[in-house]
């Protein structure tokens, strides 16, 4: 999980779920692609994973995505 906030809004990325809280309320977005997930990490949270190779980023995404699917399946029961 990664979080940040300022006076106007807060953001949280937990696995594949991005939560944004601002004056109008909270929105939740399910991130479904590696490219969007990596872009969000870099642009919103300043975590560009510069010390990770392409292969390591692929492996990280696969693990995050697998954990997310497991969580969704367990929540559906």
Buried (B, 14 or more C-beta within 10 A) or exposed (E): EBEEEEEEEBBBBEBBBBBBBEEEEEEEEEBEEBEEBBEBBEEBBEBEEEEEEEEEBEEBBEEBBEEBEEBEEEEEE
